[in-house]
Structure formats: C-alpha cells, structure tokens
Amino acid sequence: MAKIFFKSFIYTTLCISLFSCTEECKRLHDIPFDMPAVQLPSIPGREVVLTDFGAVGDGVTLCTEAFAQAFEALEKQGGGRLVVPDGIWFTGPIGLKSHTELHLSDNAVLVFSADQELYPIIQTNFEGLDMKRCLSPIHAEGATDIAITGKGTIDGNGTPWRELKKRKVGDDIWNPTVKAGGVLSDDGKTWYPDEGYKKARLTAGSLNKQADSLDLQEIKTFLRPVMVSLRNCERVLLEDATFQNSPAWNIHPLWCKHVTVRNIQVRNPHYSTNGDGIDIEACENVHVSGCSFDVGDDAICIKSGKDEDGRRYGIPCKNLVIENCTVYHGHGGFVIGSEMSGGAQNILVRGCRFMGTDVGLRFKSTRGRGGLVKDIWCRDIYMKDITSYGVIFNLYYAGVAESDKGEDGKEDLLPVDETTPEFRDIHFDHIVCSGAKQAIYINGLPELPIRGLDFHNSVFTAQNGAEVHYAQDVVFDNVTVNGKAL
C-alpha cells in the first residue's frame, strides 16, 4: 500500500470542521414558507493527495484503485479531503465515503473509463422506478457529510453509452459516430452503441424500461448510469466544479437531506439522450445557487418517484430554494415532473435566466402518476428566445393529445383516486419572457383541474398569448403579452 502523507490545515485540532456553518447555515432571506437552515457537511481538516497512492495524471493510467485506497485511508482516520492535483485522471467508478471531500485542483480533469466491466449492474432507482442499472461513475449511498469541490472538471465520457438521433446533429457528428461502429435502427435514423442496446430500445419504446425477459448483460449499454448518484445522503456540498458529458442524467440526489449546490457548471451535448442537468428527487432542504446549465434535456428538474413505486415511497421533494442560476440549452429551464408521484411543495425559484431553452418554466405529469404539487413560487425569472412555451402546465405528458376527446366531443372523465396528479397554489411574479411560440399554456385534467395559479407583474413577447384548459382560480394581474393585458 502506498505511503500516506497527511497534511494538517491551520486549525487547532484536526477535528475542526472544514466547512463553517457560520454563514451558510443561516436561514435564507425572504422565503415564503418555513424552511430550516440548510446544513453544510462537517469534514475533518486533514488531507491526502491522490498521487500519494500511485495515481498518474497522464490520461492513460487507470487510477481506480488509487481513488479507492485514498478514500479508505481517509475513512479509517475519520474523514478528510482528497486532493486531485492538476492532470488528466483516467478512472473507473469512485465511491464517496462519509465525512470526506473530493477536491479538484483548477486544472484537474477526471475522465471516466467507458469499459463496462468496471460498472457492475446494481439495484437502483432511475426515472422514479426501482430497476437495475450500471453503477454510477461517482456514487454514495447512506453517506453523511460529503463534498465535491474545486474548479476542476468531471467528465463522464458518456458518448459511448448513449444512443444518437440523426435529426439532432449535423454530418460532422453523425458520420464519424456511425463510422466508428455500433448499429443503426431499421429506418437509419438512430445510432445505437451495440446490438444489445438496439434490442432493449425496441422493447422499451420511448422509455428506459426494457422487457424483463432480456438478458441484462447483453443489454448492459442500455443500462447506462447517471454520472453522480447520491442516495439517502445527508449534508452534501457540490461547489465550483464542472460536471459534463454524462451517460444519462448528470447529477441525481435521491432521498437526500441538506443539499447545497453552488457555483457549479453542468454541461452535456445538446443532442445527449436523457442528458438532464440536475434531477433533485424526493429531497428535503436544498439550496441551489449561482450555477449554470447547458444540457441535452431538462436542466433543473424536481422529481419524487413514478407511479406505484413513487407512491409507495411517498417522499415529497420539499423545502427547496433555487436562485441566481442560468440555463442555456435545455428542454426546460426549471421543471417539475413528470415523475412526481411523491409530491412536491415549498419550492422557491428566483433570479434565474433561461436563454434559448425549449420551455422556460415547465410543469408536467399525467394520469397514473398521482402526487400533490403545491406551494411553488417563481419570481424574477428572465427568459429569452424560448422555442415553445414560456410557462407550461401539461398534465397529459408523454404523448397524450391535449384534447383527448371521446367520439361525442366531450372529455373523458376518470375517477379521482391516488393515481390522479394534483397541482395547486403556484405563484408567478415578475416573469419577463422575450420571445416564445406561446406565452402561457395550461392543460389540466377535467376530473381534477389545476387550481390557484396566479401571475403578477409579468411581461411576455410571444407569437401567442395564454391558453387555459381545465384550470380554476387562475389570476392574471398586470400581465401583458405583446403589450396587451391578459
């Protein structure tokens, strides 16, 4: 085993926390709901350096074992910081331990190997369902007091894992991808990494749940992981780093408490399938601030499980503040759903900018989900060049036509039960949208209409104004579209 050199911080003892709660644990100001202080991780003030364990930052030498030994050494000492120096560090999966920090120097780049043998298939949860997927490149489960910090870059090397749709790219990307290997769909419009992926996709349709009869090892590429998976963790900090090129979602905190995400950059190619930015699922007490997103799917997404699995866990996403973030490319700037069967409440989004996203503020669900979404505030949101809707509520998500009428021309009514999604008490103030196909689109359910939406002091420039179906108590106060009041 490599010799370990521990370096003391200038503290009176090594047990003093690396992160001070003096400022960050104060209550956030001007919050319209009762939210406890978001706690930062407590990490001892000792550090080790990755090269102490034999790692070489040449972009070729596999450093998986060095990372494992470093975190094991810190764990035995009660925790501390692992410093990754400048260099390109080629590695397999990294498991974070309680009371540890992964710190990336400014010119440190972590690049994850695409060798599937390094990523065993495990029981996990993806898109709100319990299922088997590959182990995530960075992962933690049941950990307390963990952090990823520093201005370096984490690259998930997602290209070999993902399918590619021809309509989303030019020849400069399509032709080299096809030439490198893989297989095409029967119509030639989609590239798959291998035959197993294609077989799985044919049984899954547009979803990511393949037929149970398929051999998991044969379709392993289809079981591509999220890049950063944090499950059941408490007191988490992600700060300053760049997270990019994930196999599926980029960052996925699930069932976590006290999560702080600040000043990170999240990037995925615009064509990346399921290339979400951050998916905060069934978490409590979360503060996201000063971050930028440029991704291939939804950027800042709130979830809480899907259908029966989500309702069985019954854990809502609650007490979230998202502020001062910028989203460039993305399907949605801020999104709730569609996997929200556990519900979502007490969420404030403010001071954010969406530049060229498909949708600005996106709320989506469908029959069968269930879940209550309430007490959401969106304030001081600035949007430019939105491809479709500035604000959309669509409770017919996943391909169901907006009218969905029977032969008699009337909407089919279904009984209201635990599978019926409910959206109510959602507030918008000072929304500025400069350019969109439609300013506002609200499409609720006839059996349980959306209730209690209010828009105040907002300005939209769009080809079309507001369209409302199956919603009650919708208020437009000092709201204009192209200079005309709604």
C-alpha positions as CSV (number, residue, x, y, z in Angstrom):
1,M,0.0,0.0,0.0
2,A,1.3,3.5,-0.9
3,K,2.8,5.5,1.9
4,I,0.3,8.1,3.2
5,F,1.2,11.7,3.9
6,F,-1.3,13.6,6.0
7,K,-1.2,17.4,5.8
8,S,-2.7,19.5,8.6
9,F,-4.8,22.5,7.9
10,I,-4.1,25.5,10.2
11,Y,-6.7,24.5,12.8
12,T,-6.2,24.0,16.5
13,T,-7.2,20.3,16.0
14,L,-7.8,18.1,13.1
15,C,-11.4,17.6,14.3
16,I,-12.5,21.1,13.4
17,S,-14.9,21.1,10.5
18,L,-13.6,22.1,7.1
19,F,-16.8,23.9,6.2
20,S,-18.1,26.6,8.6
21,C,-21.8,26.9,9.1
22,T,-21.5,30.4,10.4
23,E,-22.9,31.9,7.2
24,E,-24.3,29.1,5.1
25,C,-26.5,27.6,7.8
26,K,-28.3,30.9,8.4
27,R,-31.9,30.9,7.2
28,L,-32.2,32.2,3.6
29,H,-33.9,35.6,3.4
30,D,-37.3,36.4,2.0
31,I,-38.6,32.8,1.8
32,P,-42.4,32.5,1.5
33,F,-42.5,29.2,3.6
34,D,-41.0,28.0,6.8
35,M,-37.6,26.5,5.8
36,P,-35.0,25.3,8.2
37,A,-31.3,26.2,7.8
38,V,-29.6,24.1,5.1
39,Q,-26.7,22.4,6.9
40,L,-23.2,22.1,5.3
41,P,-21.1,19.0,5.7
42,S,-18.7,18.6,8.7
43,I,-15.4,17.3,7.3
44,P,-12.2,17.0,9.4
45,G,-9.3,19.2,8.4
46,R,-6.9,16.7,7.1
47,E,-6.0,15.9,3.5
48,V,-4.3,13.4,1.4
49,V,-3.2,13.8,-2.3
50,L,-4.1,11.3,-4.9
51,T,-0.6,10.8,-6.1
52,D,0.4,9.5,-2.7
53,F,-1.5,6.3,-3.7
54,G,0.3,5.7,-7.0
55,A,-2.0,7.6,-9.3
56,V,-0.6,9.1,-12.5
57,G,-2.4,12.0,-14.2
58,D,-1.5,11.2,-17.8
59,G,-5.0,10.4,-19.1
60,V,-4.0,6.8,-19.8
61,T,-3.1,5.1,-16.5
62,L,-6.2,3.8,-14.7
63,C,-6.5,5.3,-11.3
64,T,-9.5,3.4,-9.9
65,E,-7.5,1.6,-7.2
66,A,-5.7,4.8,-6.2
67,F,-9.1,6.6,-5.5
68,A,-10.4,3.6,-3.6
69,Q,-7.3,3.4,-1.4
70,A,-7.3,7.2,-0.8
71,F,-10.9,7.2,0.4
72,E,-10.3,4.1,2.5
73,A,-7.4,5.8,4.2
74,L,-9.4,8.9,5.0
75,E,-12.3,6.7,6.2
76,K,-10.0,5.0,8.7
77,Q,-8.9,8.3,10.0
78,G,-12.4,9.6,10.5
79,G,-12.6,11.5,7.2
80,G,-10.9,14.4,5.4
81,R,-10.1,15.8,2.0
82,L,-8.8,14.0,-1.1
83,V,-6.9,16.5,-3.3
84,V,-6.7,15.7,-7.0
85,P,-3.8,17.7,-8.5
86,D,-3.6,19.2,-11.9
87,G,-3.6,16.4,-14.6
88,I,-6.0,14.2,-16.5
89,W,-7.0,11.3,-14.3
90,F,-8.5,8.3,-16.1
91,T,-10.5,6.2,-13.7
92,G,-13.4,3.8,-13.1
93,P,-16.2,4.4,-10.6
94,I,-15.4,6.4,-7.4
95,G,-17.4,5.8,-4.2
96,L,-17.6,8.7,-1.7
97,K,-17.4,8.0,2.0
98,S,-18.9,9.8,5.0
99,H,-17.0,12.8,6.2
100,T,-14.9,13.1,3.0
101,E,-14.4,15.7,0.4
102,L,-13.2,15.2,-3.2
103,H,-11.4,18.3,-4.1
104,L,-10.3,19.0,-7.7
105,S,-7.5,21.4,-8.4
106,D,-8.1,24.1,-11.1
107,N,-6.6,22.0,-13.9
108,A,-7.6,18.6,-12.7
109,V,-9.8,16.6,-15.1
110,L,-11.4,13.3,-14.1
111,V,-12.3,11.2,-17.1
112,F,-14.2,8.0,-16.5
113,S,-13.5,4.9,-18.5
114,A,-16.2,3.6,-20.8
115,D,-15.1,0.0,-20.0
116,Q,-18.4,-1.6,-19.0
117,E,-16.6,-4.2,-16.9
118,L,-15.8,-1.5,-14.4
119,Y,-19.5,-0.7,-13.8
120,P,-21.4,-3.7,-12.4
121,I,-25.2,-3.9,-12.7
122,I,-26.8,-2.9,-9.4
123,Q,-30.3,-2.5,-8.0
124,T,-31.1,1.2,-8.0
125,N,-33.8,3.7,-9.0
126,F,-34.0,5.7,-12.2
127,E,-36.7,7.9,-13.7
128,G,-38.7,7.2,-10.5
129,L,-38.7,3.4,-10.8
130,D,-36.9,0.7,-8.9
131,M,-34.7,-1.0,-11.6
132,K,-31.3,-2.4,-12.3
133,R,-28.8,-0.1,-13.9
134,C,-25.0,0.2,-14.1
135,L,-23.1,1.6,-11.1
136,S,-22.7,5.3,-11.4
137,P,-19.2,6.8,-12.0
138,I,-19.5,8.8,-8.8
139,H,-21.7,7.3,-6.2
140,A,-22.6,7.4,-2.5
141,E,-25.4,5.7,-0.5
142,G,-26.3,6.4,3.1
143,A,-23.3,8.7,3.5
144,T,-23.2,11.8,5.7
145,D,-21.1,14.9,5.3
146,I,-19.7,14.6,1.8
147,A,-18.5,17.2,-0.7
148,I,-17.2,17.6,-4.2
149,T,-15.3,20.9,-4.6
150,G,-12.7,22.8,-6.6
151,K,-12.7,24.2,-10.1
152,G,-11.6,21.1,-11.9
153,T,-13.7,19.1,-14.3
154,I,-15.6,15.7,-14.0
155,D,-16.2,14.1,-17.4
156,G,-18.5,11.1,-17.6
157,N,-17.3,10.0,-21.1
158,G,-20.9,9.5,-21.9
159,T,-20.7,9.3,-25.7
160,P,-20.0,5.5,-25.9
161,W,-23.1,4.8,-23.7
162,R,-25.7,7.0,-25.4
163,E,-27.9,6.5,-28.5
164,L,-27.8,9.3,-31.1
165,K,-30.7,10.6,-33.2
166,K,-29.7,11.8,-36.6
167,R,-32.2,14.6,-36.6
168,K,-30.4,16.3,-33.7
169,V,-26.9,16.6,-35.2
170,G,-25.1,17.5,-38.4
171,D,-23.0,15.3,-40.6
172,D,-19.9,16.5,-38.6
173,I,-21.1,14.4,-35.6
174,W,-23.3,11.8,-37.3
175,N,-20.8,10.5,-39.9
176,P,-17.8,9.9,-37.5
177,T,-20.1,8.3,-35.0
178,V,-21.5,5.8,-37.5
179,K,-18.1,5.1,-38.9
180,A,-16.7,4.3,-35.5
181,G,-19.0,1.3,-35.0
182,G,-22.3,0.5,-33.4
183,V,-25.6,-0.3,-35.2
184,L,-28.4,1.7,-36.8
185,S,-32.1,1.5,-36.3
186,D,-34.0,-0.2,-39.1
187,D,-35.0,3.2,-40.5
188,G,-31.5,4.5,-40.3
189,K,-32.4,7.5,-38.1
190,T,-30.9,6.4,-34.8
191,W,-27.4,5.1,-33.9
192,Y,-27.0,2.6,-31.1
193,P,-23.7,1.7,-29.4
194,D,-24.4,-2.0,-29.9
195,E,-26.9,-4.7,-30.8
196,G,-27.9,-5.2,-27.2
197,Y,-28.8,-1.6,-26.8
198,K,-30.9,-1.7,-30.0
199,K,-32.7,-4.9,-28.8
200,A,-33.5,-3.2,-25.5
201,R,-34.7,0.0,-27.1
202,L,-37.1,-1.9,-29.4
203,T,-38.9,-3.4,-26.3
204,A,-38.7,-0.1,-24.3
205,G,-40.2,2.2,-26.9
206,S,-39.5,5.8,-25.9
207,L,-39.0,4.9,-22.2
208,N,-35.9,3.4,-20.4
209,K,-37.5,0.3,-19.0
210,Q,-36.8,-2.7,-21.2
211,A,-38.7,-6.0,-21.3
212,D,-38.0,-8.2,-18.2
213,S,-37.2,-11.2,-20.5
214,L,-34.0,-9.6,-21.8
215,D,-30.6,-10.7,-20.5
216,L,-29.1,-7.7,-18.6
217,Q,-25.5,-8.5,-19.5
218,E,-26.4,-8.5,-23.2
219,I,-28.1,-5.1,-23.0
220,K,-25.7,-3.6,-20.4
221,T,-25.0,-0.4,-22.5
222,F,-28.7,0.4,-22.4
223,L,-28.5,0.4,-18.6
224,R,-26.3,3.5,-18.8
225,P,-25.9,5.2,-15.4
226,V,-26.4,8.7,-14.1
227,M,-23.0,10.3,-13.6
228,V,-23.3,11.4,-10.0
229,S,-25.7,9.3,-7.9
230,L,-26.2,10.3,-4.2
231,R,-28.8,8.2,-2.5
232,N,-30.0,8.6,1.1
233,C,-27.2,11.0,1.9
234,E,-27.3,13.9,4.4
235,R,-25.3,17.2,4.4
236,V,-24.0,17.3,0.8
237,L,-22.0,20.0,-0.9
238,L,-21.3,20.4,-4.6
239,E,-19.2,23.5,-5.3
240,D,-17.3,25.2,-8.1
241,A,-16.6,22.1,-10.3
242,T,-17.7,21.4,-13.8
243,F,-19.8,18.3,-14.4
244,Q,-20.1,17.2,-18.0
245,N,-20.8,14.5,-20.6
246,S,-22.8,12.1,-18.5
247,P,-24.0,8.7,-19.8
248,A,-27.6,9.5,-18.7
249,W,-28.6,12.2,-16.1
250,N,-25.7,14.3,-14.9
251,I,-26.4,14.8,-11.1
252,H,-29.0,12.9,-9.2
253,P,-29.5,13.4,-5.5
254,L,-32.2,11.0,-4.4
255,W,-33.8,10.8,-0.9
256,C,-31.2,13.3,0.4
257,K,-31.4,15.9,3.1
258,H,-29.5,19.2,3.4
259,V,-28.0,19.5,0.0
260,T,-26.1,22.7,-1.1
261,V,-25.2,23.1,-4.8
262,R,-23.4,26.4,-5.6
263,N,-21.3,27.8,-8.4
264,I,-21.1,24.6,-10.4
265,Q,-21.2,24.3,-14.2
266,V,-23.2,21.4,-15.7
267,R,-22.7,20.6,-19.4
268,N,-24.0,18.0,-21.8
269,P,-24.1,17.9,-25.6
270,H,-27.4,19.4,-26.9
271,Y,-28.1,16.1,-28.5
272,S,-27.5,13.9,-25.5
273,T,-30.4,11.5,-24.8
274,N,-31.6,11.9,-21.2
275,G,-28.9,14.4,-20.7
276,D,-30.5,16.2,-17.8
277,G,-28.5,18.7,-15.7
278,I,-29.6,18.1,-12.1
279,D,-32.5,16.0,-11.0
280,I,-33.4,16.6,-7.4
281,E,-35.6,13.8,-6.4
282,A,-37.5,13.3,-3.1
283,C,-35.0,15.5,-1.3
284,E,-35.5,17.9,1.6
285,N,-33.8,21.2,2.5
286,V,-31.9,22.0,-0.7
287,H,-30.2,25.3,-1.8
288,V,-29.0,25.6,-5.4
289,S,-27.3,28.9,-6.3
290,G,-25.1,30.6,-8.8
291,C,-25.0,27.6,-11.2
292,S,-25.0,27.4,-15.0
293,F,-26.5,24.6,-17.1
294,D,-26.1,23.8,-20.8
295,V,-27.6,20.4,-21.4
296,G,-29.5,18.0,-23.7
297,D,-32.7,17.5,-21.7
298,D,-34.3,19.3,-18.7
299,A,-31.8,21.5,-16.8
300,I,-33.1,21.9,-13.2
301,C,-35.6,19.2,-12.6
302,I,-37.7,18.3,-9.5
303,K,-38.9,14.8,-9.1
304,S,-40.3,12.4,-6.4
305,G,-40.8,9.0,-7.9
306,K,-43.0,7.5,-10.6
307,D,-46.4,5.8,-10.4
308,E,-46.7,2.9,-7.9
309,D,-43.1,2.9,-6.9
310,G,-43.1,6.6,-6.2
311,R,-46.4,6.5,-4.2
312,R,-45.0,3.5,-2.2
313,Y,-42.0,5.5,-1.0
314,G,-44.3,8.6,-0.6
315,I,-41.4,11.0,-0.1
316,P,-42.1,14.6,-1.4
317,C,-39.5,17.0,-2.7
318,K,-39.8,19.9,-0.3
319,N,-38.0,23.0,1.1
320,L,-36.0,24.0,-2.0
321,V,-34.5,27.3,-2.9
322,I,-33.1,27.7,-6.4
323,E,-31.7,31.1,-7.2
324,N,-29.3,33.1,-9.5
325,C,-28.9,30.3,-12.0
326,T,-28.5,30.5,-15.8
327,V,-29.8,27.8,-18.2
328,Y,-28.7,27.9,-21.8
329,H,-29.7,24.9,-23.9
330,G,-32.2,22.6,-22.3
331,H,-35.7,21.1,-22.8
332,G,-36.8,23.1,-19.7
333,G,-35.2,25.7,-17.6
334,F,-36.9,24.8,-14.3
335,V,-39.1,21.7,-14.4
336,I,-41.3,19.8,-12.0
337,G,-42.1,16.3,-13.2
338,S,-43.1,14.2,-14.8
339,E,-42.0,11.7,-12.1
340,M,-43.6,13.4,-9.1
341,S,-45.8,10.7,-7.6
342,G,-44.4,11.5,-4.1
343,G,-45.4,15.2,-4.5
344,A,-43.5,18.5,-4.3
345,Q,-44.0,21.5,-2.1
346,N,-42.4,24.6,-0.6
347,I,-40.2,25.5,-3.6
348,L,-38.9,28.9,-4.5
349,V,-37.2,29.7,-7.8
350,R,-35.9,33.2,-8.2
351,G,-33.5,35.4,-10.0
352,C,-32.8,32.9,-12.8
353,R,-32.2,33.3,-16.5
354,F,-33.2,30.9,-19.3
355,M,-31.5,31.6,-22.6
356,G,-32.9,29.7,-25.6
357,T,-34.4,26.7,-23.8
358,D,-37.2,24.8,-25.4
359,V,-39.5,25.8,-22.4
360,G,-38.9,28.2,-19.6
361,L,-41.0,27.0,-16.6
362,R,-42.3,23.5,-17.2
363,F,-44.8,21.6,-15.0
364,K,-45.6,18.1,-16.3
365,S,-47.4,15.0,-15.2
366,T,-50.0,12.6,-16.4
367,R,-52.8,10.3,-15.3
368,G,-51.5,7.4,-13.3
369,R,-48.8,9.4,-11.5
370,G,-50.7,10.7,-8.5
371,G,-48.9,13.1,-6.2
372,L,-49.6,16.6,-4.9
373,V,-47.7,19.6,-6.2
374,K,-48.4,22.8,-4.2
375,D,-46.9,25.9,-2.8
376,I,-44.4,26.8,-5.6
377,W,-43.1,30.3,-6.1
378,C,-41.4,31.6,-9.3
379,R,-40.1,35.1,-9.0
380,D,-37.8,37.4,-11.1
381,I,-37.4,34.9,-14.0
382,Y,-35.9,36.3,-17.2
383,M,-36.3,34.3,-20.4
384,K,-35.1,34.9,-24.0
385,D,-35.7,33.1,-27.3
386,I,-37.8,30.3,-25.8
387,T,-38.5,27.8,-28.6
388,S,-42.1,26.9,-27.4
389,Y,-43.7,27.9,-24.1
390,G,-42.7,30.5,-21.6
391,V,-44.8,28.7,-18.9
392,I,-46.5,25.4,-19.4
393,F,-48.6,23.1,-17.3
394,N,-49.2,19.8,-19.1
395,L,-51.0,17.0,-17.2
396,Y,-51.2,15.0,-20.4
397,Y,-47.5,14.5,-20.7
398,A,-45.9,11.6,-22.6
399,G,-47.6,11.7,-25.9
400,V,-51.3,12.1,-25.0
401,A,-53.2,14.6,-27.1
402,E,-54.2,17.8,-25.4
403,S,-57.9,17.4,-26.3
404,D,-58.2,13.6,-25.7
405,K,-61.9,13.7,-26.5
406,G,-64.3,10.9,-27.0
407,E,-66.5,10.3,-30.0
408,D,-69.2,12.6,-28.6
409,G,-66.6,15.5,-28.5
410,K,-66.6,15.6,-24.7
411,E,-63.6,15.0,-22.5
412,D,-63.4,11.5,-21.0
413,L,-63.6,11.8,-17.2
414,L,-61.8,9.3,-15.0
415,P,-62.4,8.8,-11.2
416,V,-60.2,10.8,-8.9
417,D,-58.0,8.5,-6.8
418,E,-54.4,8.1,-5.7
419,T,-53.3,7.9,-9.3
420,T,-54.6,11.4,-10.1
421,P,-52.0,14.2,-10.1
422,E,-53.0,17.4,-8.3
423,F,-51.4,20.8,-9.0
424,R,-52.4,23.8,-6.9
425,D,-51.3,27.1,-5.3
426,I,-48.5,28.0,-7.7
427,H,-47.4,31.6,-7.9
428,F,-45.6,33.7,-10.6
429,D,-44.3,37.2,-10.1
430,H,-42.0,39.4,-12.3
431,I,-41.7,36.9,-15.2
432,V,-40.1,38.5,-18.3
433,C,-40.1,36.4,-21.5
434,S,-38.7,38.0,-24.6
435,G,-39.6,35.7,-27.5
436,A,-41.6,32.4,-27.4
437,K,-44.0,30.5,-29.5
438,Q,-46.6,30.8,-26.8
439,A,-46.5,32.8,-23.5
440,I,-48.6,30.5,-21.2
441,Y,-50.2,27.1,-21.8
442,I,-52.2,25.4,-19.1
443,N,-53.7,22.0,-19.8
444,G,-55.2,20.4,-16.7
445,L,-57.4,17.3,-16.1
446,P,-61.2,17.6,-16.3
447,E,-61.6,15.3,-13.2
448,L,-59.2,17.4,-11.1
449,P,-58.4,20.8,-12.7
450,I,-55.3,22.7,-11.8
451,R,-56.2,25.3,-9.1
452,G,-54.9,28.5,-7.7
453,L,-52.5,29.8,-10.3
454,D,-51.6,33.5,-10.1
455,F,-49.5,35.6,-12.4
456,H,-48.4,39.1,-11.3
457,N,-46.4,41.9,-12.9
458,S,-45.2,39.9,-15.9
459,V,-44.3,40.7,-19.5
460,F,-44.3,38.3,-22.4
461,T,-43.4,38.7,-26.0
462,A,-44.7,35.7,-27.9
463,Q,-46.5,34.6,-31.1
464,N,-49.5,33.6,-29.0
465,G,-50.9,34.6,-25.6
466,A,-52.4,32.4,-22.9
467,E,-54.4,29.2,-23.4
468,V,-56.1,27.6,-20.5
469,H,-57.9,24.2,-20.3
470,Y,-59.3,22.7,-17.1
471,A,-58.0,25.1,-14.6
472,Q,-59.8,27.1,-11.8
473,D,-58.9,30.3,-10.0
474,V,-56.3,31.5,-12.5
475,V,-55.4,35.1,-11.9
476,F,-53.6,37.5,-14.3
477,D,-52.7,40.7,-12.5
478,N,-50.7,43.3,-14.5
479,V,-49.7,40.7,-17.1
480,T,-49.2,41.6,-20.7
481,V,-48.5,39.7,-23.9
482,N,-47.1,41.8,-26.8
483,G,-48.3,44.9,-24.8
484,K,-51.9,43.7,-24.3
485,A,-53.3,42.8,-20.9
486,L,-54.4,39.3,-20.3
